[in-house]
């Protein structure tokens, strides 16, 4: 079996729980030798026909029975579908709406006027006549001061609207003021609302027209999910870059910008438009509002993705380009192997089932297929699966060196042992970037220490290969020229190109690199942090087993629940007492170890001390496992140190005592091979289970 020497040394500390001899063989000779099929929460294989979910519109009659009289929705007052009035005007649109009839435009104009009137009504209802008049006068003074040619060095004045005790009234008043006067901002001081000039508005007016600046800040304040704002068409690349830089520097945590050719783009009309959209929020399960359900604002389409020999983030990036969305619009329950044929559930936002079906033939060229396409009500969450089913072929079977026993008996012995005793539940090497010069956990450690430039350089570190991708990475590390590297980086490297585009926009500074990480979806940013936590967990398990073996000792952490996953709370974790150790109350399969985070407890024995020493070694003594600059919070969790495969079966093929061969393989091709099938719980690794069976790194 071929092995990478770096990975071999990296994982040499991993131990075994069984005492059988094992055997040798080769896995992943081809992607078809390693087939992974996700098992959803209902226990179904996702490549089979999925039971139809209850669609949102089917629930609406029941929901409407409980709906209270709607309150005035100030967030939607002034930017409800202000879309495409003219190609040369700023627009705010929803989803895929690109065209409107004159009647639709008139309706929107009427609606906007009504909303502006409602803003005025809100101000009148909360402010007395004198305060309302003073507010208008204050706004006029600010505009006059800005429009005057003589700049004053005096600080800008502030205006108090007084104290508003009711929290909801304060929120309504904040929004009403900002919508009526986008060039002003409101600040809360205890229960008082203070109005100030919006200096960012003034700065933007140096780049775009006053009309665009007004509408842009109205758009920002409305915070209408799934809406877009488009600046006027612009043929000047340097000017567009300045607008991109301003918006991302000031509001990069809230919105993102992209440039698109104008609809009638040509050599004679080289105009490009900058579109702004809100970044995706992390939604708590079950928190969709009745209004959102009723209006069907967000379309969610579920499907099963089949991919072959393709990294998952690359697959998502390719799908995003074809569908005209961004990678963070995709959600999934778990990551899947690259060198394999994998089937997994996915949900994409803002894409209808029909649009997804339209690209089926295009994505087949990229070794992908989609099936089970249907509408659903919400996105998927990481970990929202029961597990995975594996069908694996192990080739080139042979006995261990100096082992004269019958190979068939060795295989049977190994499989039966693991069925009975389980395997050490390590995170697999693919989680860390098997065979790579820089592993994902190294990037995660840099992010945890807020070393953003270092993390970027680690991500763009080349392998020792002479191909276009690694040549581009080498060029970047030598020059830090993001624009030049972009011209060298192949189109299919979606993540690398996204990062480089952001670096070109923001620069190779700590702040610039921080902004560049936002070109990745949240799930990918946090993936690197999790990789570091996973690496430490692997080392902790090895230390625990080397120190105490299979005996449950005082200070161990156990979980009493029969059916547990990694995300059970600390309240369900129990510290083993001295008396419980003496009475052998618990078994080794009940022992859990913490995966690093801010909300976990450590074992109260040598293992807990080991954790603290490792954090000190890595410079994380005071780390709270939060990276505010990247909006990353890692609470941590607990993971069982042992796991068992389920529904395990195997079949020997070729010259090992049977004439049975796999479909698609000739008898000669299948000689000396083992077909093994089993299910694993979520977050368990087939390669780790095989390693325990074979007693050999795979």
C-alpha positions in Angstrom: 0.0 0.0 0.0 1.3 3.4 -0.9 1.6 5.8 2.0 2.5 9.4 2.5 5.5 9.6 4.8 4.4 12.9 6.3 1.0 11.5 7.2 2.6 8.3 8.4 4.7 10.2 11.0 1.8 12.6 11.8 -0.6 9.7 12.7 2.0 7.3 14.2 0.7 8.2 17.7 -2.7 6.7 16.9 -3.2 3.5 18.8 -5.5 0.4 18.5 -8.1 -1.0 20.9 -8.1 -4.6 19.5 -5.3 -7.2 19.7 -5.7 -9.1 16.4 -2.9 -9.3 13.9 -4.7 -7.7 10.9 -3.7 -7.8 7.2 -2.6 -5.5 4.4 -4.4 -4.2 1.4 -5.1 -1.1 -0.7 -8.1 1.1 -0.5 -9.2 3.9 -2.9 -7.5 2.4 -6.0 -10.3 4.2 -7.8 -13.2 6.3 -6.7 -15.6 3.5 -7.4 -13.8 1.4 -4.8 -15.0 3.8 -2.0 -18.8 4.6 -2.2 -20.2 6.8 0.6 -24.0 7.3 0.9 -25.4 9.6 3.6 -28.1 8.4 5.9 -30.6 11.1 6.7 -32.3 11.7 10.1 -35.2 9.4 9.1 -32.7 6.5 8.5 -33.0 6.7 4.7 -30.2 6.4 2.2 -30.2 9.7 0.4 -29.7 8.2 -3.1 -33.0 6.5 -2.7 -36.4 8.2 -3.2 -36.8 10.6 -0.2 -40.1 10.8 1.6 -41.8 14.1 0.6 -41.4 16.7 3.4 -44.3 18.8 4.6 -44.0 22.0 2.5 -44.4 25.4 4.0 -47.5 26.3 2.0 -49.3 23.2 3.2 -48.9 24.4 6.8 -50.0 28.0 6.2 -53.7 27.5 6.9 -52.8 26.1 10.4 -50.2 28.8 11.0 -52.6 31.6 10.0 -55.1 30.5 12.7 -52.5 31.5 15.3 -51.3 34.7 13.6 -51.8 37.9 15.5 -52.7 41.2 13.8 -49.4 42.2 12.1 -47.5 45.2 13.5 -46.2 47.9 11.4 -43.1 46.4 9.7 -40.7 49.3 9.6 -37.9 47.2 8.1 -39.9 46.8 4.9 -41.3 50.3 4.7 -39.1 52.0 2.1 -37.3 49.2 0.3 -40.0 46.7 -0.5 -39.1 45.7 -4.1 -37.7 49.0 -5.3 -36.4 47.1 -8.2 -35.4 48.1 -11.7 -37.1 51.4 -12.1 -34.6 52.3 -14.8 -31.3 50.7 -15.8 -29.5 53.9 -14.7 -31.1 54.1 -11.2 -30.2 52.4 -8.0 -32.3 49.4 -7.4 -33.3 47.0 -4.7 -34.7 43.7 -5.8 -35.7 40.3 -4.5 -34.2 37.0 -5.6 -34.5 36.3 -9.3 -36.9 39.1 -10.3 -35.3 40.9 -13.2 -38.2 42.4 -15.1 -41.2 44.4 -14.2 -44.2 45.8 -16.2 -45.1 49.5 -16.0 -48.1 48.5 -13.8 -45.8 46.7 -11.4 -43.5 49.8 -11.3 -46.4 52.1 -10.6 -47.5 49.7 -7.8 -44.1 49.8 -6.3 -43.9 53.6 -6.5 -47.3 53.9 -4.8 -46.2 51.4 -2.1 -42.9 53.4 -1.5 -44.9 56.6 -1.2 -47.2 54.9 1.3 -44.2 53.6 3.3 -42.6 57.1 3.4 -45.9 58.5 4.7 -46.0 55.7 7.3 -42.5 56.8 8.4 -43.7 60.3 8.9 -46.7 59.0 10.8 -44.4 57.1 13.1 -42.4 60.3 13.8 -45.6 62.2 14.5 -47.0 59.6 16.8 -43.8 59.3 19.0 -42.6 63.0 18.8 -44.4 66.1 19.8 -44.8 68.8 17.3 -42.0 70.9 18.5 -39.5 68.0 18.6 -40.6 66.9 15.1 -40.1 70.4 13.8 -36.7 70.7 15.5 -35.6 67.3 13.9 -36.5 68.5 10.4 -34.6 71.8 11.1 -31.6 69.9 12.3 -31.6 67.7 9.2 -31.8 70.8 7.0 -28.9 72.4 8.8 -26.7 69.3 8.3 -27.4 69.2 4.6 -26.7 72.9 4.2 -23.5 72.6 6.1 -22.4 69.7 3.8 -23.5 71.5 0.6 -21.6 74.7 1.5 -18.3 75.1 -0.1 -16.6 76.2 3.1 -15.7 73.3 5.4 -15.9 74.0 9.1 -13.5 72.6 11.6 -16.1 72.6 14.4 -17.5 69.3 15.5 -20.9 68.3 14.1 -23.8 68.9 16.4 -26.1 66.3 17.9 -29.8 66.4 18.5 -31.7 64.5 21.2 -35.2 63.2 20.6 -35.5 62.6 24.4 -36.1 59.5 26.4 -38.4 56.8 25.0 -39.0 54.1 27.7 -40.7 51.5 25.5 -38.1 49.3 23.7 -40.4 48.6 20.7 -41.2 52.3 20.3 -37.4 53.1 20.4 -36.7 50.5 17.7 -39.5 52.0 15.5 -38.3 55.5 16.0 -34.7 54.6 15.2 -35.8 53.1 11.9 -38.2 55.8 11.0 -35.6 58.5 11.4 -33.0 56.7 9.4 -35.5 55.9 6.6 -36.6 59.5 6.3 -33.1 61.0 6.7 -30.5 58.4 5.5 -27.8 61.0 5.9 -28.4 60.9 9.7 -27.7 58.2 12.2 -29.4 57.5 15.5 -27.6 56.3 18.7 -29.1 55.0 21.9 -27.9 56.2 25.2 -29.8 54.4 27.9 -33.4 55.2 26.9 -32.4 58.4 25.0 -32.2 58.6 21.2 -29.5 60.9 19.9 -29.4 62.0 16.2 -26.0 62.6 14.5 -24.7 63.3 11.0 -23.9 60.1 9.1 -20.3 60.7 8.1 -20.1 57.5 6.1 -22.9 58.9 4.0 -20.9 62.0 3.3 -17.9 59.9 2.4 -19.9 57.8 0.0 -21.2 61.0 -1.7 -17.6 61.6 -2.9 -17.8 58.4 -4.8 -21.4 58.2 -6.0 -24.4 60.5 -6.6 -26.3 61.8 -3.6 -29.4 59.9 -4.9 -27.4 56.6 -4.8 -26.0 57.3 -1.4 -29.5 58.1 0.0 -31.0 54.9 -1.4 -28.0 52.8 -0.3 -28.3 53.8 3.3 -32.1 53.3 3.2 -31.3 49.8 1.9 -28.8 49.1 4.7 -31.2 50.3 7.4 -34.1 48.2 6.0 -32.1 45.0 6.5 -34.5 43.2 4.2 -33.3 39.6 3.9 -32.7 38.3 0.3 -32.7 41.8 -1.2 -30.1 43.4 -3.4 -29.0 47.0 -4.0 -27.4 47.9 -7.3 -25.3 51.1 -8.0 -25.5 52.8 -11.3 -23.6 51.2 -14.2 -20.0 52.2 -14.3 -17.3 51.7 -17.0 -14.4 52.9 -14.8 -12.7 49.9 -13.2 -10.7 52.0 -10.7 -13.8 53.9 -9.6 -15.7 50.6 -9.1 -12.7 49.3 -7.1 -13.0 52.4 -4.8 -16.7 51.8 -4.3 -16.1 48.1 -3.6 -13.4 49.0 -1.1 -15.6 51.6 0.7 -18.6 49.3 1.1 -16.5 46.3 2.3 -14.3 48.3 4.6 -17.3 50.0 6.3 -19.9 47.3 6.1 -18.1 44.1 5.2 -19.4 42.2 8.1 -23.0 43.0 7.1 -23.0 42.9 3.3 -20.9 41.7 0.3 -20.3 43.2 -3.1 -19.9 41.8 -6.6 -19.5 43.3 -10.0 -21.6 42.0 -13.0 -21.6 43.1 -16.6 -24.7 45.2 -17.5 -27.5 43.4 -19.3 -26.6 44.9 -22.7 -22.9 44.7 -22.1 -20.7 45.0 -25.2 -17.5 46.5 -26.5 -19.3 49.7 -27.2 -21.1 49.6 -23.9 -18.6 48.2 -21.3 -20.6 49.2 -18.3 -20.5 47.1 -15.2 -22.8 47.3 -12.1 -21.9 46.7 -8.5 -24.5 44.7 -6.6 -24.7 44.6 -2.8 -26.4 41.9 -0.8 -26.7 41.0 2.8 -24.5 38.2 4.1 -26.4 35.1 5.2 -27.5 35.1 8.8 -27.2 32.0 10.9 -30.8 31.0 11.5 -31.9 29.1 14.6 -33.9 26.1 13.7 -37.7 26.7 14.0 -37.4 30.5 14.2 -38.9 31.4 10.8 -41.5 34.1 11.2 -45.1 33.6 10.2 -44.9 36.5 7.8 -41.8 35.0 6.1 -43.6 31.6 5.8 -46.7 33.2 4.5 -45.0 35.4 1.9 -42.6 32.6 0.8 -39.7 35.1 0.7 -37.0 32.5 0.6 -37.0 29.5 -1.8 -35.2 26.4 -0.6 -34.6 23.5 -2.9 -33.3 20.2 -1.5 -31.5 17.6 -3.6 -29.1 14.7 -3.4 -25.6 15.5 -4.8 -23.6 12.7 -6.3 -20.0 13.6 -7.0 -16.9 11.5 -8.1 -13.3 12.3 -7.2 -14.2 15.9 -6.4 -13.6 18.0 -3.3 -16.9 19.1 -1.8 -16.0 22.8 -1.6 -15.0 22.7 -5.3 -18.3 21.0 -6.2 -20.3 23.7 -4.3 -18.3 26.5 -5.9 -19.0 25.1 -9.4 -22.8 24.7 -8.6 -22.9 28.2 -7.2 -21.4 29.6 -10.5 -23.9 27.7 -12.6 -26.9 28.8 -10.5 -25.8 32.4 -10.1 -25.7 32.2 -6.3 -22.8 32.2 -3.7 -21.3 29.2 -2.0 -22.9 30.2 1.4 -26.3 29.7 -0.2 -25.7 25.9 0.0 -26.1 23.9 3.2 -25.3 20.3 3.9 -25.2 17.9 6.8 -21.6 16.8 6.6 -18.4 16.8 4.5 -17.6 13.9 2.2 -14.4 12.3 0.9 -12.8 13.5 -2.3 -11.4 10.3 -3.8 -14.7 8.4 -3.7 -18.2 8.3 -5.2 -20.4 10.1 -2.6 -24.1 10.8 -2.2 -25.2 13.5 0.2 -28.2 15.7 1.0 -27.9 19.4 0.1 -30.2 22.4 0.2 -29.7 25.6 -1.9 -31.4 28.9 -1.1 -32.9 31.2 -3.6 -33.0 28.6 -6.4 -36.2 26.9 -7.6 -36.3 23.1 -8.4 -36.8 24.0 -12.0 -33.6 26.1 -12.2 -31.6 23.2 -10.6 -33.0 20.7 -13.1 -32.0 23.0 -15.9 -28.3 22.6 -15.2 -28.3 18.8 -14.8 -26.5 18.1 -18.1 -23.9 20.9 -17.5 -22.8 19.5 -14.2 -22.5 15.9 -15.5 -19.3 17.1 -17.3 -17.9 17.9 -13.8 -18.6 14.3 -12.6 -21.7 15.4 -10.6 -25.3 14.5 -10.7 -28.4 15.7 -8.8 -31.5 13.8 -7.9 -34.4 13.9 -5.4 -34.9 17.6 -6.3 -37.8 19.1 -4.3 -38.9 22.1 -2.4 -38.3 22.3 1.4 -38.9 24.9 4.1 -35.4 25.5 5.4 -31.6 24.9 5.1 -29.7 21.9 6.5 -27.4 22.1 9.5 -24.0 20.5 9.9 -24.6 17.2 11.8 -28.2 16.9 10.6 -27.8 13.3 9.6 -27.9 9.8 11.2 -24.7 8.6 9.6 -23.2 7.2 6.5 -23.3 3.9 4.6 -20.0 2.6 3.1 -19.4 0.1 0.3 -15.6 -0.4 0.1 -13.3 -2.6 -2.0 -9.9 -3.5 -0.5 -7.5 -4.8 -3.1 -4.1 -6.4 -3.2 -4.9 -8.4 0.0 -1.9 -10.0 1.7 -0.8 -11.1 5.2 1.4 -9.0 7.4 5.1 -9.6 7.2 6.2 -12.8 8.9 2.6 -13.9 9.5 2.1 -17.4 8.2 -1.5 -17.8 9.2 -4.3 -18.3 6.7 -5.2 -14.9 5.2 -8.9 -15.7 5.1 -8.9 -16.5 8.8 -7.0 -13.3 9.6 -9.6 -11.2 7.8 -12.5 -13.0 9.5 -10.9 -12.6 12.9 -10.2 -8.9 12.4 -13.7 -8.1 11.2 -15.4 -10.0 14.1 -13.1 -8.3 16.7 -14.1 -4.8 15.5 -17.8 -5.8 15.3 -17.6 -6.8 18.9 -15.1 -4.4 20.5 -15.4 -1.4 18.2 -12.6 1.0 17.1 -10.9 4.1 18.5 -13.0 6.9 17.2 -10.3 9.1 15.8 -10.9 11.9 13.3 -9.6 10.6 9.9 -6.5 12.0 8.2 -8.7 13.5 5.4 -10.0 16.0 7.9 -6.5 17.5 8.1 -5.7 17.4 4.4 -4.1 14.0 3.8 -0.8 14.2 1.9 -0.6 18.0 2.0 2.3 20.1 3.0 0.1 22.3 5.2 -2.7 20.7 7.1 -6.0 22.3 7.9 -5.4 22.3 11.6 -2.4 24.5 11.2 -4.6 27.1 9.4 -7.1 26.7 12.2 -4.5 27.4 14.9 -3.4 30.5 13.1 -7.1 31.7 12.9 -7.6 31.0 16.6 -4.5 33.2 17.4 -5.9 35.9 15.0 -2.8 35.6 12.8 -4.8 36.3 9.6 -1.9 37.0 7.3 -0.2 33.7 8.4 -3.4 31.8 7.9 -3.8 33.2 4.3 -0.2 32.2 3.5 -0.7 28.7 4.9 -3.8 28.3 2.8 -1.9 29.4 -0.3 1.2 27.3 0.4 2.1 25.2 -2.7 2.7 21.5 -2.8 5.9 20.1 -4.4 4.2 19.7 -7.7 4.7 21.4 -11.1 1.2 22.2 -12.1 -0.7 25.4 -12.7 -2.3 25.6 -9.3 1.0 25.2 -7.4 2.9 27.5 -9.7 0.3 30.2 -9.0 0.6 29.6 -5.2 4.4 29.8 -5.5 4.1 33.1 -7.4 1.9 34.5 -4.7 4.2 33.6 -1.8 7.1 35.1 -3.7 5.4 38.3 -4.7 2.2 38.7 -2.6 0.7 40.0 -5.9 -2.9 38.8 -5.7 -3.9 40.2 -9.1 -1.0 38.6 -10.8 -1.7 35.3 -9.1 -5.4 35.4 -10.2 -4.3 35.5 -13.8 -2.3 32.2 -13.1 -4.9 30.4 -10.9 -7.1 28.0 -12.9 -10.8 28.8 -13.0 -11.9 25.6 -11.2 -10.0 26.6 -8.0 -13.0 28.5 -6.7 -11.9 28.9 -3.1 -8.4 30.1 -4.0 -9.7 32.6 -6.6 -12.3 33.9 -4.1 -9.6 34.6 -1.6 -7.3 36.2 -4.1 -10.0 38.5 -5.4 -10.6 39.6 -1.9 -6.9 40.1 -1.2 -6.6 42.2 -4.4 -9.5 44.4 -3.1 -8.4 44.8 0.5 -4.7 44.3 0.5 -2.3 41.9 2.2 -2.6 43.5 5.7 -4.1 41.9 8.8 -7.3 43.8 8.2 -7.3 42.9 4.5 -6.7 39.2 5.2 -9.5 39.3 7.8 -11.9 40.6 5.2 -10.6 38.1 2.7 -11.6 35.2 4.9 -15.2 36.4 4.5 -15.0 35.3 0.9 -15.5 31.8 2.4 -18.9 30.7 3.8 -19.1 30.4 7.6 -19.1 26.6 7.4 -15.7 26.7 5.8 -14.2 29.3 8.0 -15.2 27.3 11.1 -14.0 24.1 9.4 -10.4 25.1 10.0 -11.0 25.8 13.7 -12.7 22.4 14.0 -9.8 20.8 12.3 -7.4 22.1 15.0 -9.8 20.9 17.8 -10.0 17.5 16.1 -6.2 17.1 15.9 -6.0 17.8 19.7 -8.8 15.4 20.4 -6.9 12.6 18.5 -3.8 13.3 20.6 -5.9 13.3 23.8 -7.4 9.9 23.0 -4.0 8.4 22.4 -2.7 9.9 25.7 -5.8 8.6 27.6 -5.5 5.1 26.3 -1.8 5.0 26.8 -2.2 6.3 30.4 -5.2 4.3 31.6 -5.9 1.7 29.0 -9.5 0.3 28.7 -10.2 0.8 32.5 -12.6 3.6 33.4 -10.9 5.6 36.1 -11.7 8.4 38.6 -12.0 11.7 36.8 -13.0 10.3 33.5 -16.0 11.9 31.7 -18.9 9.7 30.8 -22.3 10.2 29.2 -25.1 8.0 30.5 -27.4 8.4 27.5 -27.7 5.4 25.3 -28.2 7.3 22.1 -25.8 10.2 22.0 -24.2 12.4 19.4 -21.3 14.9 19.8 -23.6 17.8 20.7 -25.0 16.8 24.0 -24.7 19.5 26.8 -22.2 19.5 29.6 -25.1 18.9 32.0 -25.3 15.3 30.7 -21.6 14.7 31.4 -20.7 12.9 34.6 -17.3 12.7 36.4 -16.4 9.2 37.5 -15.9 9.0 41.3 -13.3 7.0 43.2 -16.1 4.7 44.4 -17.4 4.2 40.9 -13.9 3.3 39.6 -13.5 0.7 42.4 -16.9 -0.8 41.6 -16.2 -0.9 37.8 -19.6 0.9 37.4 -18.9 2.1 33.8 -17.5 0.6 30.6 -14.9 2.1 28.3 -17.5 2.7 25.5 -19.2 5.2 27.8 -16.1 7.4 28.2 -16.1 10.7 26.3 -13.4 13.4 25.8 -14.0 17.1 25.1 -13.5 18.6 21.7 -12.0 22.0 22.4 -14.3 25.0 22.8 -15.5 27.6 25.3 -18.3 25.6 26.9 -16.7 22.2 27.8 -15.2 20.7 31.0 -12.0 18.7 31.2 -11.5 15.3 32.8 -10.4 15.6 36.4 -7.3 13.4 36.1 -4.0 13.4 34.2 -5.9 13.8 30.9 -7.3 17.2 32.0 -3.8 18.4 32.9 -2.6 17.2 29.5 -5.2 19.3 27.7 -4.0 22.4 29.6 -0.4 21.7 28.8 -1.2 21.3 25.1 -3.1 24.6 25.0 -0.1 26.3 26.6 2.3 24.7 24.1 0.2 26.1 21.2 -0.1 29.6 22.8 -3.7 29.3 23.6 -3.6 29.5 27.4 -6.1 32.4 27.3 -8.0 31.4 24.2 -11.8 31.5 24.6 -12.4 29.8 21.2 -14.1 32.8 19.7 -12.8 34.8 16.8 -15.0 37.9 16.7 -13.2 39.3 13.7 -14.4 36.3 11.6 -17.7 35.8 13.5 -16.6 32.4 14.7 -17.8 31.0 18.1 -16.8 27.4 19.0 -18.6 26.1 22.0 -17.0 22.7 21.8 -18.6 19.3 22.3 -17.9 15.7 23.5 -17.0 12.7 21.5 -17.0 9.0 22.5 -13.6 7.5 22.4 -14.9 4.2 21.0 -17.4 3.5 18.3 -18.9 0.4 16.6 -19.8 -0.2 12.9 -23.4 -1.2 12.3 -24.8 -3.7 9.8 -21.3 -4.9 8.9 -21.0 -7.5 6.2 -18.1 -8.6 3.9 -17.5 -10.7 0.9 -14.1 -12.2 -0.2 -13.6 -12.3 -4.0 -11.2 -14.0 -6.4 -8.6 -16.4 -5.1 -9.6 -16.3 -1.4 -12.1 -19.1 -1.5 -15.1 -17.9 -3.5 -16.1 -17.5 -7.1 -18.4 -14.5 -6.4 -17.3 -11.3 -8.1 -18.6 -7.7 -8.0 -20.8 -6.4 -10.8 -18.6 -4.5 -13.3 -15.4 -6.4 -12.5 -14.0 -9.4 -14.2 -12.8 -12.4 -12.1 -9.2 -11.5 -12.8 -9.7 -7.9 -11.7 -11.4 -8.9 -8.5 -8.8 -11.5 -7.5 -7.6 -11.0 -3.9 -10.1 -8.4 -3.0 -12.5 -7.8 -0.1 -15.9 -6.0 -0.4 -16.9 -4.7 3.0 -20.1 -2.8 3.8 -21.1 -1.1 7.0 -22.9 1.9 8.5 -21.2 4.5 10.8 -22.7 7.1 13.0 -22.3 10.8 12.0 -18.8 12.2 12.3 -17.1 8.7 12.3 -14.5 7.9 9.6 -14.6 4.7 7.5 -10.8 4.9 7.0 -10.3 4.9 10.8 -12.6 1.8 11.1 -10.6 0.1 8.3 -7.4 1.0 10.0 -8.5 -0.8 13.2 -9.7 -3.9 11.1 -6.5 -4.1 9.1 -4.1 -2.9 11.9 -2.5 -0.9 9.1 -2.6 2.8 8.2 -4.9 3.4 5.2 
